[in-house]
């Protein structure tokens, strides 16, 4: 089988049929479409079962562990295709995008994955303006180019539906980190970019539908970014650094983001006792590495005086200086 499409579903009844036709419109014959229900409370399962009866290429799996990471992993583990495409049920794919990405992987056997561009919109493809800067140019980069680029600036990160992977990739890099509530896709992308050769296809692959019911968007509105990135740093990137032979640039980015996040979390936390408890928890999370004394001292100051002006001194001057010393 050429292609496996994995679609996790949580209360996505309104999007099931649309997602099915979005895949069919790609006009790929040799494929399977795997829906993974993740404890939906609406009529998602019934909608998918109708498609299963209609089309033998469609199958339905269930994942009881809540979260898109677990659902995606279940689908990937059952995938039989040479290539794996992970789609979000409420998004849409631009015409011929999958065929174009398949052609790239077919043409460059040394390339492990290919990705393109995405459009964010509150409306679907038919109602949204498509930028006219597609060149269809293929840019080949060897590891760890994309991993370092994505780790250094998240604005370059695109969602899972922008990627097409060789199924063998997951045997090497593993699967989505199910311990992360947010940022599982970013964590996997950075690991992918650090360990695998990736091609960039200058083409808009999919449309990310922005809507108020998105679990991720809801959490982002309520949680400061410093708190959101911390689990990804300590549960994914720090273990990767400890287990792999990473370049100095990765160490520099990791330690900088860790120390910066610590300062921001302390300043954002209200109440002296809460800040003291948070500091100890942060130290506990980083027990696998040695936290420089100057960082500990400055964090203690921020616990007592959680002033943004002091945090800026810490972030703009103290952290860069310490990280430079650690990576020299």
C-alpha positions as CSV (number, residue, x, y, z in Angstrom):
1,X,0.0,0.0,0.0
2,X,1.3,3.4,-0.9
3,X,-0.3,5.7,1.6
4,X,-1.9,5.6,5.1
5,X,-4.0,8.6,6.2
6,X,-4.5,8.8,10.0
7,X,-7.2,11.0,11.3
8,X,-7.8,11.3,15.1
9,X,-11.3,12.3,16.1
10,X,-12.7,13.8,19.2
11,X,-16.3,15.1,18.9
12,X,-15.7,15.8,15.2
13,X,-19.1,14.6,13.8
14,X,-19.5,17.9,11.9
15,X,-16.3,17.3,10.0
16,X,-16.2,13.6,9.3
17,X,-17.8,13.6,5.8
18,X,-15.9,16.7,4.8
19,X,-12.6,15.1,5.9
20,X,-13.4,12.0,3.9
21,X,-14.1,13.9,0.7
22,X,-11.0,16.0,1.3
23,X,-8.9,12.9,1.1
24,X,-10.8,11.4,-1.8
25,X,-10.4,14.7,-3.8
26,X,-6.7,14.0,-3.9
27,X,-7.5,11.2,-6.4
28,X,-5.1,8.7,-4.9
29,X,-6.1,5.1,-5.5
30,X,-3.7,3.1,-3.4
31,X,-4.4,4.3,0.1
32,X,-6.2,3.5,3.4
33,X,-8.0,6.0,5.6
34,X,-7.8,5.3,9.4
35,X,-10.1,7.2,11.7
36,X,-9.1,6.9,15.4
37,X,-12.0,7.8,17.8
38,X,-10.7,9.4,21.0
39,X,-13.7,9.1,23.3
40,X,-16.1,11.2,21.3
41,X,-19.4,12.0,23.0
42,X,-21.2,13.1,19.8
43,X,-22.1,11.0,16.7
44,X,-18.6,10.8,15.3
45,X,-18.5,7.0,15.6
46,X,-21.8,6.6,13.8
47,X,-20.6,8.9,11.0
48,X,-17.4,7.0,10.6
49,X,-19.1,3.6,10.6
50,X,-21.3,4.8,7.6
51,X,-18.1,5.5,5.7
52,X,-16.6,2.1,6.6
53,X,-19.7,0.5,5.1
54,X,-19.4,2.7,2.0
55,X,-15.7,2.4,1.4
56,X,-13.5,-0.6,2.2
57,X,-10.4,1.7,2.4
58,X,-11.9,3.3,5.5
59,X,-11.4,1.8,8.9
60,X,-12.2,2.8,12.5
61,X,-10.0,2.4,15.5
62,X,-10.6,3.5,19.1
63,X,-8.1,5.0,21.6
64,X,-9.3,5.3,25.2
65,X,-6.3,7.3,26.4
66,X,-7.3,10.9,25.9
67,X,-5.3,13.2,23.7
68,X,-4.4,13.6,20.1
69,X,-0.9,12.2,20.7
70,X,-2.3,8.8,21.8
71,X,-4.8,8.8,19.0
72,X,-2.2,9.6,16.4
73,X,0.1,6.9,17.7
74,X,-2.6,4.3,17.5
75,X,-3.2,5.1,13.9
76,X,0.4,5.2,13.0
77,X,1.0,1.8,14.6
78,X,-1.8,0.3,12.5
79,X,-0.8,2.0,9.3
80,X,0.2,-0.3,6.4
81,X,1.3,2.2,3.8
82,X,4.8,3.1,2.7
83,X,4.0,6.7,3.5
84,X,2.0,8.1,6.5
85,X,-0.1,11.3,6.4
86,X,-1.6,12.6,9.6
87,X,-4.6,14.8,9.1
88,X,-6.8,16.7,11.6
89,X,-10.4,16.1,11.0
90,X,-11.4,19.8,10.9
91,X,-8.8,20.9,8.4
92,X,-8.7,20.7,4.6
93,X,-6.1,19.7,2.0
94,X,-5.4,21.7,-1.1
95,X,-5.9,20.0,-4.5
96,X,-3.2,17.6,-5.5
97,X,-1.1,18.3,-2.4
98,X,-0.7,14.7,-1.4
99,X,0.3,13.6,-4.9
100,X,2.9,16.3,-5.0
101,X,4.5,15.2,-1.7
102,X,4.4,11.6,-2.7
103,X,6.3,12.5,-5.9
104,X,9.0,14.2,-3.8
105,X,9.5,11.1,-1.6
106,X,9.4,8.9,-4.7
107,X,12.0,11.0,-6.5
108,X,14.4,11.4,-3.5
109,X,14.7,8.0,-1.7
110,X,17.3,9.4,0.7
111,X,14.7,11.9,2.0
112,X,12.7,10.7,5.1
113,X,9.9,13.2,5.1
114,X,8.6,16.2,3.1
115,X,6.6,19.2,4.2
116,X,4.9,22.2,2.7
117,X,3.1,25.4,3.8
118,X,-0.2,26.0,5.6
119,X,-2.9,28.6,5.5
120,X,-4.7,29.6,8.7
121,X,-8.3,30.8,8.3
122,X,-11.6,31.0,10.0
123,X,-13.2,29.8,6.8
124,X,-12.7,26.8,4.5
125,X,-10.7,26.5,1.4
126,X,-13.5,27.5,-0.9
127,X,-14.0,30.8,1.1
128,X,-10.4,31.6,1.8
129,X,-7.9,33.4,-0.4
130,X,-4.9,31.2,-1.4
131,X,-1.6,33.1,-1.5
132,X,0.0,33.2,-5.0
133,X,3.6,32.5,-3.9
134,X,3.6,28.7,-4.7
135,X,6.7,27.8,-6.7
136,X,6.6,24.0,-6.3
137,X,10.4,24.2,-5.7
138,X,11.9,21.3,-3.7
139,X,14.5,22.3,-1.1
140,X,16.5,19.4,0.3
141,X,18.2,19.7,3.7
142,X,20.2,17.2,5.7
143,X,19.8,16.7,9.4
144,X,19.8,18.6,11.7
145,X,19.0,21.7,9.7
146,X,15.2,21.8,10.1
147,X,15.4,20.6,13.7
148,X,17.6,23.5,14.7
149,X,15.6,26.0,12.7
150,X,12.3,24.9,14.2
151,X,13.7,24.8,17.7
152,X,15.2,28.3,17.4
153,X,11.9,29.9,16.2
154,X,8.5,28.3,16.4
155,X,7.1,30.7,13.7
156,X,8.7,28.3,11.1
157,X,6.8,25.3,12.5
158,X,3.8,24.0,10.6
159,X,1.2,21.5,11.7
160,X,1.2,17.7,11.2
161,X,-1.0,17.9,8.1
162,X,1.8,19.8,6.3
163,X,4.0,16.7,6.5
164,X,4.2,13.4,4.7
165,X,6.5,10.8,6.3
166,X,8.0,7.5,5.3
167,X,6.5,4.9,7.7
168,X,10.0,3.8,8.6
169,X,10.7,7.2,10.2
170,X,8.7,6.3,13.3
171,X,10.9,3.2,13.9
172,X,13.8,5.6,14.3
173,X,12.4,8.7,16.0
174,X,9.6,7.0,18.0
175,X,6.1,8.4,18.3
176,X,4.2,11.4,19.7
177,X,4.9,12.1,23.3
178,X,1.7,11.1,25.1
179,X,2.8,12.9,28.3
180,X,2.4,16.3,26.7
181,X,-0.9,18.0,26.8
182,X,0.2,20.6,24.3
183,X,3.1,20.8,21.8
184,X,3.3,17.1,20.9
185,X,3.4,17.9,17.2
186,X,6.2,20.5,17.7
187,X,8.2,18.1,19.8
188,X,8.0,15.4,17.2
189,X,8.8,17.8,14.4
190,X,12.0,19.1,16.1
191,X,13.1,15.5,16.8
192,X,12.3,14.6,13.2
193,X,14.4,17.5,12.0
194,X,17.3,16.7,14.2
195,X,17.4,13.0,13.2
196,X,16.1,12.8,9.6
197,X,16.7,14.4,6.2
198,X,13.7,16.5,5.2
199,X,12.6,18.1,2.0
200,X,10.6,21.3,1.8
201,X,8.0,21.6,-1.0
202,X,7.1,25.2,-1.7
203,X,3.4,24.6,-1.9
204,X,0.4,25.2,0.3
205,X,-0.6,21.8,1.5
206,X,-3.5,22.3,3.9
207,X,-5.7,24.9,5.5
208,X,-5.8,25.0,9.3
209,X,-9.3,25.9,10.4
210,X,-9.4,28.3,13.3
211,X,-12.5,28.0,15.4
212,X,-13.4,28.6,19.0
213,X,-14.0,25.0,19.9
214,X,-10.4,23.9,19.3
215,X,-9.0,22.4,22.5
216,X,-5.6,23.8,21.7
217,X,-6.8,27.3,21.1
218,X,-8.9,27.2,24.3
219,X,-5.9,26.2,26.4
220,X,-3.6,28.8,24.8
221,X,-6.0,31.6,25.6
222,X,-5.9,30.7,29.3
223,X,-2.2,29.8,29.8
224,X,0.9,32.0,29.5
225,X,3.3,30.7,26.9
226,X,6.1,30.1,29.5
227,X,4.0,27.5,31.2
228,X,2.9,25.8,28.0
229,X,6.4,25.3,26.6
230,X,7.9,24.0,29.8
231,X,6.5,20.4,29.6
232,X,7.8,20.1,26.1
233,X,11.2,21.3,27.0
234,X,11.6,19.0,30.1
235,X,9.8,15.9,28.8
236,X,10.9,15.9,25.2
237,X,13.9,18.1,24.4
238,X,15.9,17.6,27.6
239,X,15.7,13.8,27.4
240,X,16.7,14.0,23.7
241,X,19.7,16.1,24.6
242,X,20.8,13.7,27.4
243,X,20.4,10.6,25.2
244,X,21.6,11.8,21.8
245,X,24.9,13.3,20.6
246,X,23.5,16.8,19.8
247,X,25.4,19.8,18.3
248,X,26.3,22.7,20.6
249,X,23.6,24.8,18.9
250,X,20.9,22.5,20.2
251,X,22.4,22.7,23.7
252,X,22.5,26.5,23.5
253,X,18.9,26.7,22.4
254,X,17.7,24.2,25.0
255,X,19.4,25.8,28.0
256,X,18.4,29.3,26.9
257,X,14.7,28.3,26.6
258,X,14.8,26.4,29.9
259,X,16.3,29.3,31.9
260,X,14.1,31.9,30.1
261,X,11.0,29.9,30.8
262,X,11.9,29.5,34.5
263,X,12.3,33.3,34.9
264,X,9.0,34.0,33.2
265,X,7.1,31.4,35.2
266,X,8.3,32.8,38.5
267,X,7.4,36.3,37.6
268,X,3.9,35.3,36.3
269,X,3.1,33.4,39.5
270,X,1.2,35.3,42.2
271,X,2.0,34.8,45.9
272,X,5.4,34.4,47.6
273,X,4.7,30.9,48.8
274,X,3.5,29.9,45.3
275,X,6.6,31.2,43.7
276,X,8.8,29.4,46.3
277,X,7.0,26.1,45.6
278,X,7.2,26.7,41.8
279,X,11.0,27.3,42.0
280,X,11.5,24.0,43.8
281,X,9.3,22.2,41.3
282,X,11.4,23.7,38.4
283,X,14.6,22.6,40.1
284,X,13.1,19.1,40.5
285,X,12.2,19.0,36.8
286,X,15.8,19.8,35.9
287,X,17.5,17.4,38.4
288,X,19.1,15.6,35.5
289,X,21.3,18.6,34.8
290,X,23.3,21.0,37.0
291,X,21.7,24.5,37.2
292,X,24.3,27.2,37.3
293,X,24.6,29.0,40.7
294,X,24.0,32.4,39.1
295,X,20.7,31.2,37.7
296,X,19.7,29.9,41.1
297,X,20.6,33.1,42.7
298,X,18.7,35.3,40.3
299,X,15.6,33.1,40.4
300,X,15.7,33.5,44.2
301,X,15.6,37.3,43.7
302,X,12.7,37.0,41.3
303,X,10.8,34.9,43.8
304,X,11.1,37.8,46.3
305,X,10.8,40.6,43.8
306,X,8.8,39.4,40.8
307,X,9.3,42.5,38.8
308,X,9.2,42.5,35.0
309,X,12.2,44.9,34.9
310,X,14.3,42.4,36.8
311,X,13.1,39.6,34.6
312,X,14.2,41.5,31.5
313,X,17.7,42.0,33.0
314,X,17.7,38.2,33.7
315,X,16.5,37.3,30.2
316,X,18.4,39.8,28.1
317,X,21.8,39.7,29.9
318,X,22.1,36.9,32.6
319,X,20.7,34.0,30.6
320,X,22.7,34.7,27.4
321,X,25.9,35.1,29.4
322,X,25.4,31.8,31.3
323,X,24.5,29.9,28.2
324,X,27.5,31.2,26.4
325,X,29.7,30.0,29.2
326,X,28.1,26.6,29.2
327,X,28.6,26.1,25.4
328,X,32.1,27.4,25.1
